[in-house]
Amino acid sequence: MSLLNAEVQDQVREVLAGMADPVKVVVFTQGESGLAVDALECEYCTEARQIVEEVAALSSQITVEVRDFVADKALADQYGIDKLPAMAILADGPAPKDYGIRLYGVPSGYEFSTLIEDLLMVSRRETGLNAATLDELKRLTQPVHIQVYVTPTCPYCPRAVVLAHRLAMASDLITADMVEANEFPQLSNKYQVYGVPRTVIEDVIHVEGAVPEAHLLTEVLKVLDQAEMGRLRTEWAMSLN
């Protein structure tokens, strides 16, 4: 049974007609091995794979590559995939590139629009960020991991996720994840996700709500201050020896 009805298919097909260059979606699922993270069943793997394949069928610019999390562990490690279901959205064609854009969980409900926005953004190779933001991102000197916790019923969540994905596309040092909070309750508890969207930067910086571009950039750049404080502490400790 199709997850997308004929009306939605027509709408998506029209939007995806604006794609410029090829995009590949690598989907990690439980696969035929029957094993998943911590040997648990991947409850949503089938739906995640199906929705991506149905979208890909609406545009010749989209390729879907399905991988088994266990059998293809080396590739999962390369992409930093650590839970299921997972998707990595990559630029394809003559100039392939991994921008660090990840989706964990089924992109359903309002998050379906996130999947479509990501496909268009990667296809066009354009972040849509302003010049000041792009200049500030050049200050980063270490990897930054952003997680945006969402639910399918949250109308503000796609804006938060897409902004994080834009930052990831703009900087090779940033990886940005959409994480469906209900599908990963242990992580939601760990990061105290009581409302969405909730953005977690490097496990320690928390941002509530769908904030403006400048606000999120400021929070991301705080990792520079933390790194500097860490360096000063190390130098101080060494001076005592």
ChimeraX commands (.cxc) that place a marker at each C-alpha (Angstrom):
marker #1 position 0.00,0.00,0.00 radius 0.5
marker #1 position 1.37,3.39,-1.00 radius 0.5
marker #1 position 2.11,5.90,1.75 radius 0.5
marker #1 position 1.63,8.84,-0.63 radius 0.5
marker #1 position -1.74,9.26,-2.27 radius 0.5
marker #1 position -2.14,10.45,-5.84 radius 0.5
marker #1 position -2.69,14.08,-4.84 radius 0.5
marker #1 position 0.48,14.21,-2.72 radius 0.5
marker #1 position 2.43,12.47,-5.47 radius 0.5
marker #1 position 1.40,15.12,-7.96 radius 0.5
marker #1 position 2.37,17.92,-5.57 radius 0.5
marker #1 position 5.75,16.39,-4.79 radius 0.5
marker #1 position 6.46,15.67,-8.45 radius 0.5
marker #1 position 5.82,19.32,-9.27 radius 0.5
marker #1 position 8.12,20.54,-6.48 radius 0.5
marker #1 position 10.91,18.12,-7.36 radius 0.5
marker #1 position 10.83,19.35,-10.95 radius 0.5
marker #1 position 12.92,22.20,-9.54 radius 0.5
marker #1 position 15.85,19.92,-8.75 radius 0.5
marker #1 position 19.05,20.88,-10.54 radius 0.5
marker #1 position 21.57,18.08,-9.97 radius 0.5
marker #1 position 21.36,14.44,-8.83 radius 0.5
marker #1 position 20.93,13.50,-5.19 radius 0.5
marker #1 position 21.49,10.13,-3.52 radius 0.5
marker #1 position 19.71,9.05,-0.36 radius 0.5
marker #1 position 21.51,6.28,1.51 radius 0.5
marker #1 position 18.98,4.52,3.74 radius 0.5
marker #1 position 20.22,2.32,6.56 radius 0.5
marker #1 position 17.71,-0.27,7.72 radius 0.5
marker #1 position 17.57,-3.52,9.61 radius 0.5
marker #1 position 17.93,-5.38,6.33 radius 0.5
marker #1 position 17.96,-9.10,5.82 radius 0.5
marker #1 position 20.33,-9.74,8.72 radius 0.5
marker #1 position 17.42,-9.26,11.11 radius 0.5
marker #1 position 19.71,-7.42,13.50 radius 0.5
marker #1 position 19.67,-3.79,14.47 radius 0.5
marker #1 position 21.17,-1.53,17.10 radius 0.5
marker #1 position 21.45,-3.40,20.42 radius 0.5
marker #1 position 19.82,-6.38,18.68 radius 0.5
marker #1 position 16.42,-4.64,18.86 radius 0.5
marker #1 position 13.83,-4.71,16.14 radius 0.5
marker #1 position 13.78,-1.67,13.90 radius 0.5
marker #1 position 10.10,-0.86,14.16 radius 0.5
marker #1 position 10.08,1.95,11.60 radius 0.5
marker #1 position 12.65,0.77,9.04 radius 0.5
marker #1 position 10.08,-0.47,6.55 radius 0.5
marker #1 position 8.15,2.82,6.57 radius 0.5
marker #1 position 11.32,4.91,6.30 radius 0.5
marker #1 position 12.54,2.97,3.30 radius 0.5
marker #1 position 9.15,3.01,1.62 radius 0.5
marker #1 position 8.56,6.74,1.93 radius 0.5
marker #1 position 11.98,7.55,0.45 radius 0.5
marker #1 position 11.55,5.11,-2.41 radius 0.5
marker #1 position 8.11,6.53,-3.20 radius 0.5
marker #1 position 9.55,10.06,-3.30 radius 0.5
marker #1 position 12.48,8.93,-5.46 radius 0.5
marker #1 position 10.06,7.40,-7.95 radius 0.5
marker #1 position 8.75,10.91,-8.61 radius 0.5
marker #1 position 12.06,12.32,-9.87 radius 0.5
marker #1 position 14.80,10.94,-12.08 radius 0.5
marker #1 position 17.26,13.10,-10.11 radius 0.5
marker #1 position 16.92,10.99,-6.95 radius 0.5
marker #1 position 18.65,7.67,-6.34 radius 0.5
marker #1 position 18.03,5.52,-3.28 radius 0.5
marker #1 position 20.71,3.19,-1.96 radius 0.5
marker #1 position 19.49,0.80,0.74 radius 0.5
marker #1 position 22.08,-0.53,3.19 radius 0.5
marker #1 position 21.96,-3.06,6.02 radius 0.5
marker #1 position 23.17,-1.47,9.25 radius 0.5
marker #1 position 24.94,-4.67,10.33 radius 0.5
marker #1 position 26.23,-6.02,7.02 radius 0.5
marker #1 position 27.39,-2.55,5.93 radius 0.5
marker #1 position 28.81,-1.49,9.26 radius 0.5
marker #1 position 31.93,0.04,7.68 radius 0.5
marker #1 position 29.81,2.36,5.57 radius 0.5
marker #1 position 27.55,3.17,8.54 radius 0.5
marker #1 position 30.64,4.12,10.53 radius 0.5
marker #1 position 31.88,6.26,7.65 radius 0.5
marker #1 position 28.62,8.23,7.71 radius 0.5
marker #1 position 28.46,8.26,11.51 radius 0.5
marker #1 position 25.20,6.30,11.52 radius 0.5
marker #1 position 24.51,4.86,14.98 radius 0.5
marker #1 position 20.77,4.19,15.08 radius 0.5
marker #1 position 17.89,3.11,12.83 radius 0.5
marker #1 position 16.19,4.00,10.62 radius 0.5
marker #1 position 18.66,6.48,9.20 radius 0.5
marker #1 position 19.14,8.47,6.02 radius 0.5
marker #1 position 22.14,10.34,4.65 radius 0.5
marker #1 position 21.31,12.80,1.88 radius 0.5
marker #1 position 24.25,13.26,-0.47 radius 0.5
marker #1 position 25.06,15.25,-3.58 radius 0.5
marker #1 position 25.44,12.77,-6.45 radius 0.5
marker #1 position 26.61,12.91,-10.03 radius 0.5
marker #1 position 30.03,14.06,-11.29 radius 0.5
marker #1 position 30.74,16.00,-8.06 radius 0.5
marker #1 position 29.46,13.81,-5.20 radius 0.5
marker #1 position 29.65,15.22,-1.67 radius 0.5
marker #1 position 28.48,14.32,1.80 radius 0.5
marker #1 position 27.25,17.49,3.48 radius 0.5
marker #1 position 26.60,15.85,6.84 radius 0.5
marker #1 position 22.82,15.94,6.48 radius 0.5
marker #1 position 21.16,13.09,8.40 radius 0.5
marker #1 position 17.59,12.04,9.20 radius 0.5
marker #1 position 16.86,9.52,11.95 radius 0.5
marker #1 position 13.34,8.18,11.97 radius 0.5
marker #1 position 10.50,8.32,9.50 radius 0.5
marker #1 position 10.14,11.78,7.87 radius 0.5
marker #1 position 6.36,11.76,8.17 radius 0.5
marker #1 position 3.79,14.37,9.08 radius 0.5
marker #1 position 5.31,17.85,9.04 radius 0.5
marker #1 position 8.77,16.30,8.72 radius 0.5
marker #1 position 7.92,15.08,5.23 radius 0.5
marker #1 position 8.48,18.66,4.12 radius 0.5
marker #1 position 11.97,18.49,5.66 radius 0.5
marker #1 position 12.84,15.57,3.40 radius 0.5
marker #1 position 11.63,17.46,0.33 radius 0.5
marker #1 position 13.45,20.68,1.36 radius 0.5
marker #1 position 16.67,18.74,1.91 radius 0.5
marker #1 position 16.45,17.11,-1.50 radius 0.5
marker #1 position 15.96,20.47,-3.20 radius 0.5
marker #1 position 18.72,22.16,-1.20 radius 0.5
marker #1 position 21.32,19.48,-1.90 radius 0.5
marker #1 position 20.27,19.27,-5.54 radius 0.5
marker #1 position 20.75,23.01,-6.01 radius 0.5
marker #1 position 23.99,23.03,-3.96 radius 0.5
marker #1 position 22.74,26.22,-2.29 radius 0.5
marker #1 position 22.42,26.76,1.46 radius 0.5
marker #1 position 20.23,29.85,1.34 radius 0.5
marker #1 position 22.19,31.32,4.28 radius 0.5
marker #1 position 23.18,34.97,4.31 radius 0.5
marker #1 position 26.75,36.06,3.61 radius 0.5
marker #1 position 27.44,37.05,7.22 radius 0.5
marker #1 position 26.55,33.57,8.43 radius 0.5
marker #1 position 28.81,31.95,5.84 radius 0.5
marker #1 position 31.70,34.17,6.92 radius 0.5
marker #1 position 31.17,33.40,10.61 radius 0.5
marker #1 position 31.10,29.64,9.99 radius 0.5
marker #1 position 34.65,29.89,8.67 radius 0.5
marker #1 position 35.73,30.54,12.25 radius 0.5
marker #1 position 35.00,26.93,13.22 radius 0.5
marker #1 position 38.12,24.89,13.86 radius 0.5
marker #1 position 36.63,21.63,15.17 radius 0.5
marker #1 position 33.75,19.30,14.29 radius 0.5
marker #1 position 30.30,20.28,15.56 radius 0.5
marker #1 position 27.41,17.84,15.93 radius 0.5
marker #1 position 23.88,19.25,15.90 radius 0.5
marker #1 position 20.80,17.20,16.78 radius 0.5
marker #1 position 17.30,18.57,16.28 radius 0.5
marker #1 position 14.61,16.60,18.10 radius 0.5
marker #1 position 11.21,16.69,16.43 radius 0.5
marker #1 position 7.81,15.02,16.22 radius 0.5
marker #1 position 5.63,14.55,13.12 radius 0.5
marker #1 position 2.89,16.77,14.58 radius 0.5
marker #1 position 5.12,19.79,15.26 radius 0.5
marker #1 position 4.58,22.54,12.64 radius 0.5
marker #1 position 7.67,24.48,13.76 radius 0.5
marker #1 position 10.09,21.56,13.67 radius 0.5
marker #1 position 10.87,21.51,9.92 radius 0.5
marker #1 position 12.13,25.10,10.09 radius 0.5
marker #1 position 14.55,24.18,12.89 radius 0.5
marker #1 position 15.79,21.06,11.12 radius 0.5
marker #1 position 16.28,22.67,7.73 radius 0.5
marker #1 position 18.23,25.55,9.28 radius 0.5
marker #1 position 20.57,23.06,10.98 radius 0.5
marker #1 position 20.94,21.21,7.68 radius 0.5
marker #1 position 21.77,24.48,5.93 radius 0.5
marker #1 position 24.58,25.07,8.42 radius 0.5
marker #1 position 25.86,21.55,7.80 radius 0.5
marker #1 position 25.84,22.11,4.09 radius 0.5
marker #1 position 27.75,25.36,4.52 radius 0.5
marker #1 position 30.50,23.93,6.73 radius 0.5
marker #1 position 32.44,20.69,6.34 radius 0.5
marker #1 position 32.87,20.68,10.13 radius 0.5
marker #1 position 29.15,20.47,10.90 radius 0.5
marker #1 position 26.96,17.37,10.91 radius 0.5
marker #1 position 23.25,17.96,11.55 radius 0.5
marker #1 position 20.68,15.31,12.46 radius 0.5
marker #1 position 16.92,15.28,12.49 radius 0.5
marker #1 position 15.92,12.90,15.30 radius 0.5
marker #1 position 12.30,11.82,15.67 radius 0.5
marker #1 position 11.85,12.07,19.43 radius 0.5
marker #1 position 9.13,9.43,19.77 radius 0.5
marker #1 position 11.15,6.82,17.89 radius 0.5
marker #1 position 14.22,7.30,20.09 radius 0.5
marker #1 position 12.83,7.69,23.64 radius 0.5
marker #1 position 16.14,6.90,25.35 radius 0.5
marker #1 position 17.83,9.80,23.58 radius 0.5
marker #1 position 14.85,12.03,24.27 radius 0.5
marker #1 position 15.17,11.24,27.97 radius 0.5
marker #1 position 18.93,11.76,27.89 radius 0.5
marker #1 position 18.60,15.22,26.41 radius 0.5
marker #1 position 15.44,16.07,28.38 radius 0.5
marker #1 position 13.29,16.61,25.32 radius 0.5
marker #1 position 10.02,17.74,26.88 radius 0.5
marker #1 position 9.06,19.98,23.97 radius 0.5
marker #1 position 10.00,20.22,20.33 radius 0.5
marker #1 position 11.86,21.39,18.43 radius 0.5
marker #1 position 14.81,21.02,20.79 radius 0.5
marker #1 position 18.27,21.46,19.31 radius 0.5
marker #1 position 21.28,19.90,21.02 radius 0.5
marker #1 position 24.75,21.12,20.02 radius 0.5
marker #1 position 27.73,19.00,21.03 radius 0.5
marker #1 position 25.63,17.36,23.77 radius 0.5
marker #1 position 25.87,20.42,26.03 radius 0.5
marker #1 position 24.25,23.42,24.34 radius 0.5
marker #1 position 20.45,23.31,24.19 radius 0.5
marker #1 position 18.23,25.55,22.08 radius 0.5
marker #1 position 14.46,25.61,22.47 radius 0.5
marker #1 position 12.13,26.28,19.56 radius 0.5
marker #1 position 12.66,27.26,15.94 radius 0.5
marker #1 position 15.08,30.15,16.37 radius 0.5
marker #1 position 16.32,32.63,13.74 radius 0.5
marker #1 position 19.47,31.98,11.73 radius 0.5
marker #1 position 21.62,34.44,13.71 radius 0.5
marker #1 position 20.53,32.92,17.03 radius 0.5
marker #1 position 21.44,29.36,16.05 radius 0.5
marker #1 position 24.75,30.54,14.60 radius 0.5
marker #1 position 25.60,32.22,17.92 radius 0.5
marker #1 position 24.89,29.00,19.79 radius 0.5
marker #1 position 26.99,26.94,17.37 radius 0.5
marker #1 position 29.94,29.31,17.70 radius 0.5
marker #1 position 29.90,28.86,21.49 radius 0.5
marker #1 position 31.87,25.66,20.89 radius 0.5
marker #1 position 34.81,27.92,20.06 radius 0.5
marker #1 position 34.61,29.52,23.50 radius 0.5
marker #1 position 34.38,26.10,25.14 radius 0.5
marker #1 position 37.40,24.87,23.20 radius 0.5
marker #1 position 39.36,27.94,24.26 radius 0.5
marker #1 position 38.37,27.43,27.90 radius 0.5
marker #1 position 39.47,23.81,27.64 radius 0.5
marker #1 position 42.83,24.88,26.25 radius 0.5
marker #1 position 43.35,27.41,29.03 radius 0.5
marker #1 position 42.47,24.82,31.69 radius 0.5
marker #1 position 44.97,22.39,30.20 radius 0.5
marker #1 position 47.70,25.01,30.14 radius 0.5
marker #1 position 46.90,26.00,33.73 radius 0.5
marker #1 position 47.01,22.35,34.89 radius 0.5
marker #1 position 50.33,21.82,33.14 radius 0.5
marker #1 position 51.75,24.93,34.75 radius 0.5
marker #1 position 51.10,23.41,38.19 radius 0.5
marker #1 position 53.23,20.33,37.41 radius 0.5
marker link #1:1,2 radius 0.2
marker link #1:2,3 radius 0.2
marker link #1:3,4 radius 0.2
marker link #1:4,5 radius 0.2
marker link #1:5,6 radius 0.2
marker link #1:6,7 radius 0.2
marker link #1:7,8 radius 0.2
marker link #1:8,9 radius 0.2
marker link #1:9,10 radius 0.2
marker link #1:10,11 radius 0.2
marker link #1:11,12 radius 0.2
marker link #1:12,13 radius 0.2
marker link #1:13,14 radius 0.2
marker link #1:14,15 radius 0.2
marker link #1:15,16 radius 0.2
marker link #1:16,17 radius 0.2
marker link #1:17,18 radius 0.2
marker link #1:18,19 radius 0.2
marker link #1:19,20 radius 0.2
marker link #1:20,21 radius 0.2
marker link #1:21,22 radius 0.2
marker link #1:22,23 radius 0.2
marker link #1:23,24 radius 0.2
marker link #1:24,25 radius 0.2
marker link #1:25,26 radius 0.2
marker link #1:26,27 radius 0.2
marker link #1:27,28 radius 0.2
marker link #1:28,29 radius 0.2
marker link #1:29,30 radius 0.2
marker link #1:30,31 radius 0.2
marker link #1:31,32 radius 0.2
marker link #1:32,33 radius 0.2
marker link #1:33,34 radius 0.2
marker link #1:34,35 radius 0.2
marker link #1:35,36 radius 0.2
marker link #1:36,37 radius 0.2
marker link #1:37,38 radius 0.2
marker link #1:38,39 radius 0.2
marker link #1:39,40 radius 0.2
marker link #1:40,41 radius 0.2
marker link #1:41,42 radius 0.2
marker link #1:42,43 radius 0.2
marker link #1:43,44 radius 0.2
marker link #1:44,45 radius 0.2
marker link #1:45,46 radius 0.2
marker link #1:46,47 radius 0.2
marker link #1:47,48 radius 0.2
marker link #1:48,49 radius 0.2
marker link #1:49,50 radius 0.2
marker link #1:50,51 radius 0.2
marker link #1:51,52 radius 0.2
marker link #1:52,53 radius 0.2
marker link #1:53,54 radius 0.2
marker link #1:54,55 radius 0.2
marker link #1:55,56 radius 0.2
marker link #1:56,57 radius 0.2
marker link #1:57,58 radius 0.2
marker link #1:58,59 radius 0.2
marker link #1:59,60 radius 0.2
marker link #1:60,61 radius 0.2
marker link #1:61,62 radius 0.2
marker link #1:62,63 radius 0.2
marker link #1:63,64 radius 0.2
marker link #1:64,65 radius 0.2
marker link #1:65,66 radius 0.2
marker link #1:66,67 radius 0.2
marker link #1:67,68 radius 0.2
marker link #1:68,69 radius 0.2
marker link #1:69,70 radius 0.2
marker link #1:70,71 radius 0.2
marker link #1:71,72 radius 0.2
marker link #1:72,73 radius 0.2
marker link #1:73,74 radius 0.2
marker link #1:74,75 radius 0.2
marker link #1:75,76 radius 0.2
marker link #1:76,77 radius 0.2
marker link #1:77,78 radius 0.2
marker link #1:78,79 radius 0.2
marker link #1:79,80 radius 0.2
marker link #1:80,81 radius 0.2
marker link #1:81,82 radius 0.2
marker link #1:82,83 radius 0.2
marker link #1:83,84 radius 0.2
marker link #1:84,85 radius 0.2
marker link #1:85,86 radius 0.2
marker link #1:86,87 radius 0.2
marker link #1:87,88 radius 0.2
marker link #1:88,89 radius 0.2
marker link #1:89,90 radius 0.2
marker link #1:90,91 radius 0.2
marker link #1:91,92 radius 0.2
marker link #1:92,93 radius 0.2
marker link #1:93,94 radius 0.2
marker link #1:94,95 radius 0.2
marker link #1:95,96 radius 0.2
marker link #1:96,97 radius 0.2
marker link #1:97,98 radius 0.2
marker link #1:98,99 radius 0.2
marker link #1:99,100 radius 0.2
marker link #1:100,101 radius 0.2
marker link #1:101,102 radius 0.2
marker link #1:102,103 radius 0.2
marker link #1:103,104 radius 0.2
marker link #1:104,105 radius 0.2
marker link #1:105,106 radius 0.2
marker link #1:106,107 radius 0.2
marker link #1:107,108 radius 0.2
marker link #1:108,109 radius 0.2
marker link #1:109,110 radius 0.2
marker link #1:110,111 radius 0.2
marker link #1:111,112 radius 0.2
marker link #1:112,113 radius 0.2
marker link #1:113,114 radius 0.2
marker link #1:114,115 radius 0.2
marker link #1:115,116 radius 0.2
marker link #1:116,117 radius 0.2
marker link #1:117,118 radius 0.2
marker link #1:118,119 radius 0.2
marker link #1:119,120 radius 0.2
marker link #1:120,121 radius 0.2
marker link #1:121,122 radius 0.2
marker link #1:122,123 radius 0.2
marker link #1:123,124 radius 0.2
marker link #1:124,125 radius 0.2
marker link #1:125,126 radius 0.2
marker link #1:126,127 radius 0.2
marker link #1:127,128 radius 0.2
marker link #1:128,129 radius 0.2
marker link #1:129,130 radius 0.2
marker link #1:130,131 radius 0.2
marker link #1:131,132 radius 0.2
marker link #1:132,133 radius 0.2
marker link #1:133,134 radius 0.2
marker link #1:134,135 radius 0.2
marker link #1:135,136 radius 0.2
marker link #1:136,137 radius 0.2
marker link #1:137,138 radius 0.2
marker link #1:138,139 radius 0.2
marker link #1:139,140 radius 0.2
marker link #1:140,141 radius 0.2
marker link #1:141,142 radius 0.2
marker link #1:142,143 radius 0.2
marker link #1:143,144 radius 0.2
marker link #1:144,145 radius 0.2
marker link #1:145,146 radius 0.2
marker link #1:146,147 radius 0.2
marker link #1:147,148 radius 0.2
marker link #1:148,149 radius 0.2
marker link #1:149,150 radius 0.2
marker link #1:150,151 radius 0.2
marker link #1:151,152 radius 0.2
marker link #1:152,153 radius 0.2
marker link #1:153,154 radius 0.2
marker link #1:154,155 radius 0.2
marker link #1:155,156 radius 0.2
marker link #1:156,157 radius 0.2
marker link #1:157,158 radius 0.2
marker link #1:158,159 radius 0.2
marker link #1:159,160 radius 0.2
marker link #1:160,161 radius 0.2
marker link #1:161,162 radius 0.2
marker link #1:162,163 radius 0.2
marker link #1:163,164 radius 0.2
marker link #1:164,165 radius 0.2
marker link #1:165,166 radius 0.2
marker link #1:166,167 radius 0.2
marker link #1:167,168 radius 0.2
marker link #1:168,169 radius 0.2
marker link #1:169,170 radius 0.2
marker link #1:170,171 radius 0.2
marker link #1:171,172 radius 0.2
marker link #1:172,173 radius 0.2
marker link #1:173,174 radius 0.2
marker link #1:174,175 radius 0.2
marker link #1:175,176 radius 0.2
marker link #1:176,177 radius 0.2
marker link #1:177,178 radius 0.2
marker link #1:178,179 radius 0.2
marker link #1:179,180 radius 0.2
marker link #1:180,181 radius 0.2
marker link #1:181,182 radius 0.2
marker link #1:182,183 radius 0.2
marker link #1:183,184 radius 0.2
marker link #1:184,185 radius 0.2
marker link #1:185,186 radius 0.2
marker link #1:186,187 radius 0.2
marker link #1:187,188 radius 0.2
marker link #1:188,189 radius 0.2
marker link #1:189,190 radius 0.2
marker link #1:190,191 radius 0.2
marker link #1:191,192 radius 0.2
marker link #1:192,193 radius 0.2
marker link #1:193,194 radius 0.2
marker link #1:194,195 radius 0.2
marker link #1:195,196 radius 0.2
marker link #1:196,197 radius 0.2
marker link #1:197,198 radius 0.2
marker link #1:198,199 radius 0.2
marker link #1:199,200 radius 0.2
marker link #1:200,201 radius 0.2
marker link #1:201,202 radius 0.2
marker link #1:202,203 radius 0.2
marker link #1:203,204 radius 0.2
marker link #1:204,205 radius 0.2
marker link #1:205,206 radius 0.2
marker link #1:206,207 radius 0.2
marker link #1:207,208 radius 0.2
marker link #1:208,209 radius 0.2
marker link #1:209,210 radius 0.2
marker link #1:210,211 radius 0.2
marker link #1:211,212 radius 0.2
marker link #1:212,213 radius 0.2
marker link #1:213,214 radius 0.2
marker link #1:214,215 radius 0.2
marker link #1:215,216 radius 0.2
marker link #1:216,217 radius 0.2
marker link #1:217,218 radius 0.2
marker link #1:218,219 radius 0.2
marker link #1:219,220 radius 0.2
marker link #1:220,221 radius 0.2
marker link #1:221,222 radius 0.2
marker link #1:222,223 radius 0.2
marker link #1:223,224 radius 0.2
marker link #1:224,225 radius 0.2
marker link #1:225,226 radius 0.2
marker link #1:226,227 radius 0.2
marker link #1:227,228 radius 0.2
marker link #1:228,229 radius 0.2
marker link #1:229,230 radius 0.2
marker link #1:230,231 radius 0.2
marker link #1:231,232 radius 0.2
marker link #1:232,233 radius 0.2
marker link #1:233,234 radius 0.2
marker link #1:234,235 radius 0.2
marker link #1:235,236 radius 0.2
marker link #1:236,237 radius 0.2
marker link #1:237,238 radius 0.2
marker link #1:238,239 radius 0.2
marker link #1:239,240 radius 0.2
marker link #1:240,241 radius 0.2
view
